[in-house]
Amino acid sequence: MAQREITVLKDVALITCVVQRGAAEPIINAARQAGAQGATVNFGKGMGMRERLGILGVAVEVEKEVIQVMVSTEQVDRVFETMYLAGKLDTPGMGIAYITQLEKAATYIPPEVLAKVAG
């Protein structure tokens, strides 16, 4: 059996941004322009104060987009701020963003990139 190596990344963080359905694309584009390599988008349902004010005061579930971007700790503040501003999260009801420090992550990294990092 061939030996396989795992390249473990330790200085990484996960930025999660939960927004209204249809609002993810400009946030992802902004994150990529700020240095993120890509993003994962999932769909979910959420409920907040605004949804409780529906017809007859009945709670209404609203579909959300959950954007996740993994970045180095060096990039995290810049990408987070860019995503926040692109999503207009300083406006009530637009969404929420938060950062989770990751213990470790692993993915394929091209040998030429590893060589640049190593020395």
Backbone atoms as SQL, in Angstrom:
CREATE TABLE atoms (id INTEGER PRIMARY KEY, chain TEXT, resi INTEGER, resn TEXT, atom TEXT, x REAL, y REAL, z REAL);
INSERT INTO atoms VALUES
  (1, 'A', 1, 'MET', 'N', 0.840, -1.180, 0.000),
  (2, 'A', 1, 'MET', 'CA', 0.000, 0.000, 0.000),
  (3, 'A', 1, 'MET', 'C', 0.885, 1.243, 0.000),
  (4, 'A', 2, 'ALA', 'N', 0.581, 2.211, -0.850),
  (5, 'A', 2, 'ALA', 'CA', 1.380, 3.435, -0.976),
  (6, 'A', 2, 'ALA', 'C', 1.200, 4.330, 0.243),
  (7, 'A', 3, 'GLN', 'N', 2.298, 4.992, 0.589),
  (8, 'A', 3, 'GLN', 'CA', 2.235, 5.937, 1.713),
  (9, 'A', 3, 'GLN', 'C', 1.553, 7.226, 1.247),
  (10, 'A', 4, 'ARG', 'N', 0.698, 7.734, 2.065),
  (11, 'A', 4, 'ARG', 'CA', 0.024, 9.004, 1.772),
  (12, 'A', 4, 'ARG', 'C', 0.275, 9.935, 2.935),
  (13, 'A', 5, 'GLU', 'N', 0.492, 11.191, 2.620),
  (14, 'A', 5, 'GLU', 'CA', 0.735, 12.187, 3.658),
  (15, 'A', 5, 'GLU', 'C', -0.458, 13.124, 3.766),
  (16, 'A', 6, 'ILE', 'N', -0.690, 13.557, 4.969),
  (17, 'A', 6, 'ILE', 'CA', -1.748, 14.534, 5.218),
  (18, 'A', 6, 'ILE', 'C', -1.081, 15.847, 5.586),
  (19, 'A', 7, 'THR', 'N', -1.427, 16.891, 4.871),
  (20, 'A', 7, 'THR', 'CA', -0.937, 18.224, 5.207),
  (21, 'A', 7, 'THR', 'C', -1.972, 18.866, 6.111),
  (22, 'A', 8, 'VAL', 'N', -1.575, 19.126, 7.339),
  (23, 'A', 8, 'VAL', 'CA', -2.497, 19.683, 8.327),
  (24, 'A', 8, 'VAL', 'C', -2.261, 21.177, 8.448),
  (25, 'A', 9, 'LEU', 'N', -3.348, 21.932, 8.375),
  (26, 'A', 9, 'LEU', 'CA', -3.307, 23.387, 8.563),
  (27, 'A', 9, 'LEU', 'C', -3.771, 23.687, 9.981),
  (28, 'A', 10, 'LYS', 'N', -3.008, 24.496, 10.695),
  (29, 'A', 10, 'LYS', 'CA', -3.374, 24.782, 12.084),
  (30, 'A', 10, 'LYS', 'C', -3.765, 26.227, 12.337),
  (31, 'A', 11, 'ASP', 'N', -3.298, 27.142, 11.536),
  (32, 'A', 11, 'ASP', 'CA', -3.619, 28.555, 11.736),
  (33, 'A', 11, 'ASP', 'C', -4.757, 28.967, 10.813),
  (34, 'A', 12, 'VAL', 'N', -5.933, 28.351, 11.021),
  (35, 'A', 12, 'VAL', 'CA', -7.085, 28.630, 10.169),
  (36, 'A', 12, 'VAL', 'C', -8.327, 28.919, 11.011),
  (37, 'A', 13, 'ALA', 'N', -9.242, 29.644, 10.404),
  (38, 'A', 13, 'ALA', 'CA', -10.503, 29.977, 11.061),
  (39, 'A', 13, 'ALA', 'C', -11.637, 29.797, 10.051),
  (40, 'A', 14, 'LEU', 'N', -12.828, 29.573, 10.563),
  (41, 'A', 14, 'LEU', 'CA', -14.015, 29.417, 9.733),
  (42, 'A', 14, 'LEU', 'C', -14.929, 30.615, 9.962),
  (43, 'A', 15, 'ILE', 'N', -15.210, 31.330, 8.886),
  (44, 'A', 15, 'ILE', 'CA', -16.155, 32.447, 8.956),
  (45, 'A', 15, 'ILE', 'C', -17.497, 31.915, 8.480),
  (46, 'A', 16, 'THR', 'N', -18.519, 32.085, 9.308),
  (47, 'A', 16, 'THR', 'CA', -19.870, 31.652, 8.962),
  (48, 'A', 16, 'THR', 'C', -20.751, 32.894, 8.887),
  (49, 'A', 17, 'CYS', 'N', -21.542, 32.968, 7.851),
  (50, 'A', 17, 'CYS', 'CA', -22.425, 34.122, 7.643),
  (51, 'A', 17, 'CYS', 'C', -23.801, 33.577, 7.271),
  (52, 'A', 18, 'VAL', 'N', -24.822, 33.935, 8.033),
  (53, 'A', 18, 'VAL', 'CA', -26.186, 33.483, 7.784),
  (54, 'A', 18, 'VAL', 'C', -26.987, 34.688, 7.292),
  (55, 'A', 19, 'VAL', 'N', -27.526, 34.572, 6.064),
  (56, 'A', 19, 'VAL', 'CA', -28.235, 35.690, 5.445),
  (57, 'A', 19, 'VAL', 'C', -29.533, 35.211, 4.804),
  (58, 'A', 20, 'GLN', 'N', -30.327, 36.176, 4.362),
  (59, 'A', 20, 'GLN', 'CA', -31.572, 35.864, 3.672),
  (60, 'A', 20, 'GLN', 'C', -31.264, 35.128, 2.369),
  (61, 'A', 21, 'ARG', 'N', -32.144, 34.229, 1.964),
  (62, 'A', 21, 'ARG', 'CA', -31.939, 33.479, 0.728),
  (63, 'A', 21, 'ARG', 'C', -31.819, 34.444, -0.446),
  (64, 'A', 22, 'GLY', 'N', -30.826, 34.199, -1.283),
  (65, 'A', 22, 'GLY', 'CA', -30.589, 35.045, -2.446),
  (66, 'A', 22, 'GLY', 'C', -29.538, 36.118, -2.209),
  (67, 'A', 23, 'ALA', 'N', -29.050, 36.251, -0.985),
  (68, 'A', 23, 'ALA', 'CA', -28.090, 37.312, -0.657),
  (69, 'A', 23, 'ALA', 'C', -26.645, 36.826, -0.598),
  (70, 'A', 24, 'ALA', 'N', -26.394, 35.554, -0.869),
  (71, 'A', 24, 'ALA', 'CA', -25.059, 34.993, -0.680),
  (72, 'A', 24, 'ALA', 'C', -24.049, 35.413, -1.747),
  (73, 'A', 25, 'GLU', 'N', -24.473, 35.542, -2.976),
  (74, 'A', 25, 'GLU', 'CA', -23.522, 35.751, -4.073),
  (75, 'A', 25, 'GLU', 'C', -22.620, 36.979, -3.901),
  (76, 'A', 26, 'PRO', 'N', -23.153, 38.159, -3.588),
  (77, 'A', 26, 'PRO', 'CA', -22.248, 39.305, -3.413),
  (78, 'A', 26, 'PRO', 'C', -21.294, 39.139, -2.219),
  (79, 'A', 27, 'ILE', 'N', -21.721, 38.404, -1.216),
  (80, 'A', 27, 'ILE', 'CA', -20.873, 38.167, -0.043),
  (81, 'A', 27, 'ILE', 'C', -19.721, 37.234, -0.416),
  (82, 'A', 28, 'ILE', 'N', -20.027, 36.196, -1.183),
  (83, 'A', 28, 'ILE', 'CA', -18.991, 35.261, -1.632),
  (84, 'A', 28, 'ILE', 'C', -18.000, 35.975, -2.550),
  (85, 'A', 29, 'ASN', 'N', -18.502, 36.773, -3.469),
  (86, 'A', 29, 'ASN', 'CA', -17.626, 37.516, -4.374),
  (87, 'A', 29, 'ASN', 'C', -16.695, 38.451, -3.594),
  (88, 'A', 30, 'ALA', 'N', -17.230, 39.116, -2.592),
  (89, 'A', 30, 'ALA', 'CA', -16.416, 40.012, -1.770),
  (90, 'A', 30, 'ALA', 'C', -15.351, 39.232, -1.003),
  (91, 'A', 31, 'ALA', 'N', -15.721, 38.078, -0.466),
  (92, 'A', 31, 'ALA', 'CA', -14.764, 37.243, 0.269),
  (93, 'A', 31, 'ALA', 'C', -13.628, 36.799, -0.643),
  (94, 'A', 32, 'ARG', 'N', -13.953, 36.416, -1.850),
  (95, 'A', 32, 'ARG', 'CA', -12.922, 35.981, -2.801),
  (96, 'A', 32, 'ARG', 'C', -12.009, 37.146, -3.168),
  (97, 'A', 33, 'GLN', 'N', -12.570, 38.340, -3.349),
  (98, 'A', 33, 'GLN', 'CA', -11.750, 39.510, -3.666),
  (99, 'A', 33, 'GLN', 'C', -10.832, 39.877, -2.495),
  (100, 'A', 34, 'ALA', 'N', -11.252, 39.520, -1.273),
  (101, 'A', 34, 'ALA', 'CA', -10.452, 39.816, -0.084),
  (102, 'A', 34, 'ALA', 'C', -9.406, 38.739, 0.193),
  (103, 'A', 35, 'GLY', 'N', -9.395, 37.659, -0.624),
  (104, 'A', 35, 'GLY', 'CA', -8.365, 36.652, -0.467),
  (105, 'A', 35, 'GLY', 'C', -8.832, 35.245, -0.156),
  (106, 'A', 36, 'ALA', 'N', -10.112, 35.046, 0.091),
  (107, 'A', 36, 'ALA', 'CA', -10.619, 33.692, 0.349),
  (108, 'A', 36, 'ALA', 'C', -10.563, 32.885, -0.940),
  (109, 'A', 37, 'GLN', 'N', -10.277, 31.603, -0.822),
  (110, 'A', 37, 'GLN', 'CA', -10.160, 30.753, -1.998),
  (111, 'A', 37, 'GLN', 'C', -11.511, 30.284, -2.519),
  (112, 'A', 38, 'GLY', 'N', -12.501, 30.204, -1.670),
  (113, 'A', 38, 'GLY', 'CA', -13.816, 29.732, -2.078),
  (114, 'A', 38, 'GLY', 'C', -14.750, 29.727, -0.891),
  (115, 'A', 39, 'ALA', 'N', -15.940, 29.213, -1.103),
  (116, 'A', 39, 'ALA', 'CA', -16.948, 29.201, -0.042),
  (117, 'A', 39, 'ALA', 'C', -17.868, 28.005, -0.229),
  (118, 'A', 40, 'THR', 'N', -18.494, 27.621, 0.860),
  (119, 'A', 40, 'THR', 'CA', -19.521, 26.585, 0.828),
  (120, 'A', 40, 'THR', 'C', -20.827, 27.241, 1.250),
  (121, 'A', 41, 'VAL', 'N', -21.898, 26.962, 0.509),
  (122, 'A', 41, 'VAL', 'CA', -23.204, 27.536, 0.833),
  (123, 'A', 41, 'VAL', 'C', -24.180, 26.404, 1.095),
  (124, 'A', 42, 'ASN', 'N', -24.863, 26.487, 2.227),
  (125, 'A', 42, 'ASN', 'CA', -25.924, 25.548, 2.586),
  (126, 'A', 42, 'ASN', 'C', -27.208, 26.338, 2.770),
  (127, 'A', 43, 'PHE', 'N', -28.309, 25.656, 2.667),
  (128, 'A', 43, 'PHE', 'CA', -29.594, 26.307, 2.872),
  (129, 'A', 43, 'PHE', 'C', -30.183, 25.837, 4.188),
  (130, 'A', 44, 'GLY', 'N', -30.880, 26.728, 4.861),
  (131, 'A', 44, 'GLY', 'CA', -31.495, 26.389, 6.131),
  (132, 'A', 44, 'GLY', 'C', -32.743, 27.224, 6.342),
  (133, 'A', 45, 'LYS', 'N', -33.355, 27.016, 7.480),
  (134, 'A', 45, 'LYS', 'CA', -34.527, 27.798, 7.856),
  (135, 'A', 45, 'LYS', 'C', -34.242, 28.459, 9.184),
  (136, 'A', 46, 'GLY', 'N', -34.752, 29.652, 9.338),
  (137, 'A', 46, 'GLY', 'CA', -34.543, 30.373, 10.583),
  (138, 'A', 46, 'GLY', 'C', -35.794, 31.125, 10.970),
  (139, 'A', 47, 'MET', 'N', -35.798, 31.596, 12.200),
  (140, 'A', 47, 'MET', 'CA', -36.944, 32.357, 12.672),
  (141, 'A', 47, 'MET', 'C', -36.443, 33.448, 13.592),
  (142, 'A', 48, 'GLY', 'N', -36.947, 34.632, 13.413),
  (143, 'A', 48, 'GLY', 'CA', -36.562, 35.766, 14.240),
  (144, 'A', 48, 'GLY', 'C', -37.768, 36.638, 14.520),
  (145, 'A', 49, 'MET', 'N', -37.526, 37.802, 15.095),
  (146, 'A', 49, 'MET', 'CA', -38.615, 38.711, 15.461),
  (147, 'A', 49, 'MET', 'C', -39.463, 39.119, 14.267),
  (148, 'A', 50, 'ARG', 'N', -38.818, 39.415, 13.143),
  (149, 'A', 50, 'ARG', 'CA', -39.569, 39.869, 11.978),
  (150, 'A', 50, 'ARG', 'C', -40.562, 38.808, 11.494),
  (151, 'A', 51, 'GLU', 'N', -40.173, 37.543, 11.532),
  (152, 'A', 51, 'GLU', 'CA', -41.029, 36.483, 11.028),
  (153, 'A', 51, 'GLU', 'C', -42.253, 36.273, 11.927),
  (154, 'A', 52, 'ARG', 'N', -42.159, 36.638, 13.195),
  (155, 'A', 52, 'ARG', 'CA', -43.296, 36.479, 14.110),
  (156, 'A', 52, 'ARG', 'C', -44.397, 37.487, 13.831),
  (157, 'A', 53, 'LEU', 'N', -44.065, 38.506, 13.061),
  (158, 'A', 53, 'LEU', 'CA', -45.042, 39.552, 12.789),
  (159, 'A', 53, 'LEU', 'C', -45.834, 39.288, 11.510),
  (160, 'A', 54, 'GLY', 'N', -45.855, 38.048, 11.058),
  (161, 'A', 54, 'GLY', 'CA', -46.587, 37.684, 9.843),
  (162, 'A', 54, 'GLY', 'C', -48.085, 37.816, 10.038),
  (163, 'A', 55, 'ILE', 'N', -48.839, 37.253, 9.130),
  (164, 'A', 55, 'ILE', 'CA', -50.302, 37.335, 9.189),
  (165, 'A', 55, 'ILE', 'C', -50.801, 36.764, 10.506),
  (166, 'A', 56, 'LEU', 'N', -51.604, 37.515, 11.202),
  (167, 'A', 56, 'LEU', 'CA', -52.207, 37.133, 12.474),
  (168, 'A', 56, 'LEU', 'C', -51.165, 36.817, 13.562),
  (169, 'A', 57, 'GLY', 'N', -49.954, 37.336, 13.406),
  (170, 'A', 57, 'GLY', 'CA', -48.927, 37.124, 14.418),
  (171, 'A', 57, 'GLY', 'C', -48.392, 35.710, 14.468),
  (172, 'A', 58, 'VAL', 'N', -48.670, 34.906, 13.436),
  (173, 'A', 58, 'VAL', 'CA', -48.209, 33.524, 13.386),
  (174, 'A', 58, 'VAL', 'C', -46.759, 33.511, 12.896),
  (175, 'A', 59, 'ALA', 'N', -45.926, 32.670, 13.533),
  (176, 'A', 59, 'ALA', 'CA', -44.524, 32.575, 13.136),
  (177, 'A', 59, 'ALA', 'C', -44.416, 31.971, 11.736),
  (178, 'A', 60, 'VAL', 'N', -43.574, 32.580, 10.920),
  (179, 'A', 60, 'VAL', 'CA', -43.348, 32.119, 9.560),
  (180, 'A', 60, 'VAL', 'C', -41.882, 31.738, 9.423),
  (181, 'A', 61, 'GLU', 'N', -41.610, 30.518, 8.940),
  (182, 'A', 61, 'GLU', 'CA', -40.223, 30.115, 8.726),
  (183, 'A', 61, 'GLU', 'C', -39.705, 30.773, 7.452),
  (184, 'A', 62, 'VAL', 'N', -38.459, 31.193, 7.521),
  (185, 'A', 62, 'VAL', 'CA', -37.844, 31.865, 6.392),
  (186, 'A', 62, 'VAL', 'C', -36.587, 31.106, 5.985),
  (187, 'A', 63, 'GLU', 'N', -36.416, 30.915, 4.691),
  (188, 'A', 63, 'GLU', 'CA', -35.232, 30.218, 4.206),
  (189, 'A', 63, 'GLU', 'C', -34.012, 31.130, 4.293),
  (190, 'A', 64, 'LYS', 'N', -32.888, 30.548, 4.659),
  (191, 'A', 64, 'LYS', 'CA', -31.631, 31.273, 4.825),
  (192, 'A', 64, 'LYS', 'C', -30.546, 30.613, 3.998),
  (193, 'A', 65, 'GLU', 'N', -29.490, 31.355, 3.729),
  (194, 'A', 65, 'GLU', 'CA', -28.284, 30.810, 3.140),
  (195, 'A', 65, 'GLU', 'C', -27.186, 30.907, 4.189),
  (196, 'A', 66, 'VAL', 'N', -26.470, 29.818, 4.379),
  (197, 'A', 66, 'VAL', 'CA', -25.381, 29.764, 5.348),
  (198, 'A', 66, 'VAL', 'C', -24.089, 29.655, 4.544),
  (199, 'A', 67, 'ILE', 'N', -23.273, 30.694, 4.610),
  (200, 'A', 67, 'ILE', 'CA', -22.021, 30.753, 3.867),
  (201, 'A', 67, 'ILE', 'C', -20.891, 30.419, 4.827),
  (202, 'A', 68, 'GLN', 'N', -20.009, 29.509, 4.426),
  (203, 'A', 68, 'GLN', 'CA', -18.853, 29.163, 5.239),
  (204, 'A', 68, 'GLN', 'C', -17.595, 29.344, 4.412),
  (205, 'A', 69, 'VAL', 'N', -16.630, 30.071, 4.990),
  (206, 'A', 69, 'VAL', 'CA', -15.373, 30.348, 4.319),
  (207, 'A', 69, 'VAL', 'C', -14.244, 30.037, 5.290),
  (208, 'A', 70, 'MET', 'N', -13.310, 29.190, 4.864),
  (209, 'A', 70, 'MET', 'CA', -12.155, 28.881, 5.703),
  (210, 'A', 70, 'MET', 'C', -10.977, 29.712, 5.205),
  (211, 'A', 71, 'VAL', 'N', -10.345, 30.432, 6.121),
  (212, 'A', 71, 'VAL', 'CA', -9.214, 31.299, 5.772),
  (213, 'A', 71, 'VAL', 'C', -8.119, 31.171, 6.820),
  (214, 'A', 72, 'SER', 'N', -6.931, 31.627, 6.466),
  (215, 'A', 72, 'SER', 'CA', -5.836, 31.639, 7.428),
  (216, 'A', 72, 'SER', 'C', -6.124, 32.711, 8.482),
  (217, 'A', 73, 'THR', 'N', -5.515, 32.554, 9.631),
  (218, 'A', 73, 'THR', 'CA', -5.728, 33.545, 10.694),
  (219, 'A', 73, 'THR', 'C', -5.200, 34.918, 10.289),
  (220, 'A', 74, 'GLU', 'N', -4.248, 34.948, 9.358),
  (221, 'A', 74, 'GLU', 'CA', -3.738, 36.230, 8.850),
  (222, 'A', 74, 'GLU', 'C', -4.797, 36.974, 8.045),
  (223, 'A', 75, 'GLN', 'N', -5.676, 36.243, 7.386),
  (224, 'A', 75, 'GLN', 'CA', -6.690, 36.835, 6.517),
  (225, 'A', 75, 'GLN', 'C', -8.027, 37.069, 7.207),
  (226, 'A', 76, 'VAL', 'N', -8.233, 36.465, 8.347),
  (227, 'A', 76, 'VAL', 'CA', -9.581, 36.367, 8.911),
  (228, 'A', 76, 'VAL', 'C', -10.242, 37.724, 9.149),
  (229, 'A', 77, 'ASP', 'N', -9.528, 38.691, 9.692),
  (230, 'A', 77, 'ASP', 'CA', -10.159, 39.989, 9.967),
  (231, 'A', 77, 'ASP', 'C', -10.561, 40.705, 8.678),
  (232, 'A', 78, 'ARG', 'N', -9.673, 40.684, 7.685),
  (233, 'A', 78, 'ARG', 'CA', -9.952, 41.359, 6.414),
  (234, 'A', 78, 'ARG', 'C', -11.148, 40.716, 5.702),
  (235, 'A', 79, 'VAL', 'N', -11.169, 39.390, 5.631),
  (236, 'A', 79, 'VAL', 'CA', -12.263, 38.700, 4.939),
  (237, 'A', 79, 'VAL', 'C', -13.574, 38.869, 5.705),
  (238, 'A', 80, 'PHE', 'N', -13.523, 38.764, 7.031),
  (239, 'A', 80, 'PHE', 'CA', -14.725, 38.925, 7.855),
  (240, 'A', 80, 'PHE', 'C', -15.350, 40.305, 7.639),
  (241, 'A', 81, 'GLU', 'N', -14.520, 41.346, 7.711),
  (242, 'A', 81, 'GLU', 'CA', -15.027, 42.714, 7.544),
  (243, 'A', 81, 'GLU', 'C', -15.606, 42.910, 6.151),
  (244, 'A', 82, 'THR', 'N', -14.947, 42.377, 5.149),
  (245, 'A', 82, 'THR', 'CA', -15.419, 42.500, 3.771),
  (246, 'A', 82, 'THR', 'C', -16.770, 41.808, 3.591),
  (247, 'A', 83, 'MET', 'N', -16.918, 40.615, 4.153),
  (248, 'A', 83, 'MET', 'CA', -18.179, 39.887, 4.063),
  (249, 'A', 83, 'MET', 'C', -19.288, 40.636, 4.792),
  (250, 'A', 84, 'TYR', 'N', -18.972, 41.155, 5.974),
  (251, 'A', 84, 'TYR', 'CA', -19.944, 41.901, 6.775),
  (252, 'A', 84, 'TYR', 'C', -20.486, 43.098, 5.995),
  (253, 'A', 85, 'LEU', 'N', -19.580, 43.860, 5.403),
  (254, 'A', 85, 'LEU', 'CA', -19.986, 45.051, 4.665),
  (255, 'A', 85, 'LEU', 'C', -20.736, 44.694, 3.381),
  (256, 'A', 86, 'ALA', 'N', -20.274, 43.663, 2.666),
  (257, 'A', 86, 'ALA', 'CA', -20.935, 43.256, 1.423),
  (258, 'A', 86, 'ALA', 'C', -22.353, 42.752, 1.691),
  (259, 'A', 87, 'GLY', 'N', -22.555, 42.098, 2.844),
  (260, 'A', 87, 'GLY', 'CA', -23.872, 41.585, 3.202),
  (261, 'A', 87, 'GLY', 'C', -24.762, 42.604, 3.881),
  (262, 'A', 88, 'LYS', 'N', -24.231, 43.811, 4.095),
  (263, 'A', 88, 'LYS', 'CA', -24.983, 44.885, 4.772),
  (264, 'A', 88, 'LYS', 'C', -25.523, 44.406, 6.113),
  (265, 'A', 89, 'LEU', 'N', -24.662, 43.674, 6.842),
  (266, 'A', 89, 'LEU', 'CA', -25.099, 43.096, 8.112),
  (267, 'A', 89, 'LEU', 'C', -25.260, 44.123, 9.220),
  (268, 'A', 90, 'ASP', 'N', -24.903, 45.381, 8.934),
  (269, 'A', 90, 'ASP', 'CA', -25.150, 46.447, 9.893),
  (270, 'A', 90, 'ASP', 'C', -26.578, 46.981, 9.770),
  (271, 'A', 91, 'THR', 'N', -27.392, 46.333, 8.932),
  (272, 'A', 91, 'THR', 'CA', -28.802, 46.668, 8.764),
  (273, 'A', 91, 'THR', 'C', -29.642, 45.622, 9.502),
  (274, 'A', 92, 'PRO', 'N', -30.611, 46.040, 10.324),
  (275, 'A', 92, 'PRO', 'CA', -31.427, 45.065, 11.064),
  (276, 'A', 92, 'PRO', 'C', -32.091, 44.042, 10.138),
  (277, 'A', 93, 'GLY', 'N', -32.032, 42.781, 10.543),
  (278, 'A', 93, 'GLY', 'CA', -32.691, 41.710, 9.814),
  (279, 'A', 93, 'GLY', 'C', -31.919, 41.149, 8.631),
  (280, 'A', 94, 'MET', 'N', -30.711, 41.660, 8.375),
  (281, 'A', 94, 'MET', 'CA', -29.960, 41.198, 7.205),
  (282, 'A', 94, 'MET', 'C', -29.189, 39.913, 7.461),
  (283, 'A', 95, 'GLY', 'N', -28.826, 39.641, 8.706),
  (284, 'A', 95, 'GLY', 'CA', -28.118, 38.400, 8.982),
  (285, 'A', 95, 'GLY', 'C', -27.103, 38.547, 10.096),
  (286, 'A', 96, 'ILE', 'N', -26.264, 37.524, 10.210),
  (287, 'A', 96, 'ILE', 'CA', -25.260, 37.479, 11.267),
  (288, 'A', 96, 'ILE', 'C', -24.005, 36.812, 10.708),
  (289, 'A', 97, 'ALA', 'N', -22.855, 37.215, 11.223),
  (290, 'A', 97, 'ALA', 'CA', -21.591, 36.580, 10.847),
  (291, 'A', 97, 'ALA', 'C', -20.806, 36.315, 12.123),
  (292, 'A', 98, 'TYR', 'N', -20.063, 35.207, 12.125),
  (293, 'A', 98, 'TYR', 'CA', -19.225, 34.902, 13.285),
  (294, 'A', 98, 'TYR', 'C', -18.029, 34.075, 12.841),
  (295, 'A', 99, 'ILE', 'N', -17.002, 34.068, 13.686),
  (296, 'A', 99, 'ILE', 'CA', -15.752, 33.381, 13.395),
  (297, 'A', 99, 'ILE', 'C', -15.558, 32.255, 14.396),
  (298, 'A', 100, 'THR', 'N', -15.155, 31.086, 13.894),
  (299, 'A', 100, 'THR', 'CA', -14.832, 29.943, 14.731),
  (300, 'A', 100, 'THR', 'C', -13.374, 29.566, 14.473),
  (301, 'A', 101, 'GLN', 'N', -12.561, 29.546, 15.530),
  (302, 'A', 101, 'GLN', 'CA', -11.174, 29.103, 15.384),
  (303, 'A', 101, 'GLN', 'C', -11.170, 27.587, 15.198),
  (304, 'A', 102, 'LEU', 'N', -10.429, 27.105, 14.218),
  (305, 'A', 102, 'LEU', 'CA', -10.356, 25.682, 13.946),
  (306, 'A', 102, 'LEU', 'C', -9.072, 25.104, 14.541),
  (307, 'A', 103, 'GLU', 'N', -9.183, 23.945, 15.148),
  (308, 'A', 103, 'GLU', 'CA', -8.012, 23.289, 15.722),
  (309, 'A', 103, 'GLU', 'C', -7.067, 22.834, 14.613),
  (310, 'A', 104, 'LYS', 'N', -7.638, 22.191, 13.581),
  (311, 'A', 104, 'LYS', 'CA', -6.852, 21.822, 12.418),
  (312, 'A', 104, 'LYS', 'C', -7.782, 21.501, 11.261),
  (313, 'A', 105, 'ALA', 'N', -7.219, 21.595, 10.066),
  (314, 'A', 105, 'ALA', 'CA', -7.957, 21.286, 8.851),
  (315, 'A', 105, 'ALA', 'C', -6.976, 20.611, 7.902),
  (316, 'A', 106, 'ALA', 'N', -7.487, 19.853, 6.949),
  (317, 'A', 106, 'ALA', 'CA', -6.633, 19.181, 5.977),
  (318, 'A', 106, 'ALA', 'C', -7.281, 19.228, 4.610),
  (319, 'A', 107, 'THR', 'N', -6.463, 19.462, 3.598),
  (320, 'A', 107, 'THR', 'CA', -6.915, 19.476, 2.218),
  (321, 'A', 107, 'THR', 'C', -5.702, 19.288, 1.324),
  (322, 'A', 108, 'TYR', 'N', -5.928, 19.106, 0.050),
  (323, 'A', 108, 'TYR', 'CA', -4.819, 18.989, -0.888),
  (324, 'A', 108, 'TYR', 'C', -4.190, 20.350, -1.088),
  (325, 'A', 109, 'ILE', 'N', -2.876, 20.400, -0.998),
  (326, 'A', 109, 'ILE', 'CA', -2.126, 21.618, -1.271),
  (327, 'A', 109, 'ILE', 'C', -1.067, 21.261, -2.309),
  (328, 'A', 110, 'PRO', 'N', -1.064, 21.956, -3.437),
  (329, 'A', 110, 'PRO', 'CA', -0.093, 21.641, -4.491),
  (330, 'A', 110, 'PRO', 'C', 1.346, 21.727, -3.964),
  (331, 'A', 111, 'PRO', 'N', 2.225, 20.824, -4.425),
  (332, 'A', 111, 'PRO', 'CA', 3.618, 20.800, -3.952),
  (333, 'A', 111, 'PRO', 'C', 4.342, 22.139, -4.101),
  (334, 'A', 112, 'GLU', 'N', 4.064, 22.884, -5.184),
  (335, 'A', 112, 'GLU', 'CA', 4.744, 24.172, -5.380),
  (336, 'A', 112, 'GLU', 'C', 4.347, 25.190, -4.307),
  (337, 'A', 113, 'VAL', 'N', 3.126, 25.112, -3.835),
  (338, 'A', 113, 'VAL', 'CA', 2.673, 26.015, -2.767),
  (339, 'A', 113, 'VAL', 'C', 3.344, 25.608, -1.450),
  (340, 'A', 114, 'LEU', 'N', 3.411, 24.311, -1.177),
  (341, 'A', 114, 'LEU', 'CA', 4.090, 23.836, 0.024),
  (342, 'A', 114, 'LEU', 'C', 5.551, 24.248, 0.031),
  (343, 'A', 115, 'ALA', 'N', 6.206, 24.180, -1.130),
  (344, 'A', 115, 'ALA', 'CA', 7.616, 24.551, -1.218),
  (345, 'A', 115, 'ALA', 'C', 7.811, 26.044, -0.911),
  (346, 'A', 116, 'LYS', 'N', 6.894, 26.895, -1.368),
  (347, 'A', 116, 'LYS', 'CA', 6.987, 28.328, -1.073),
  (348, 'A', 116, 'LYS', 'C', 6.832, 28.606, 0.409),
  (349, 'A', 117, 'VAL', 'N', 5.912, 27.887, 1.057),
  (350, 'A', 117, 'VAL', 'CA', 5.653, 28.083, 2.482),
  (351, 'A', 117, 'VAL', 'C', 6.824, 27.575, 3.320),
  (352, 'A', 118, 'ALA', 'N', 7.389, 26.456, 2.908),
  (353, 'A', 118, 'ALA', 'CA', 8.484, 25.822, 3.670),
  (354, 'A', 118, 'ALA', 'C', 9.780, 26.623, 3.616),
  (355, 'A', 119, 'GLY', 'N', 9.983, 27.383, 2.571),
  (356, 'A', 119, 'GLY', 'CA', 11.239, 28.098, 2.594),
  (357, 'A', 119, 'GLY', 'C', 11.539, 28.829, 1.403);
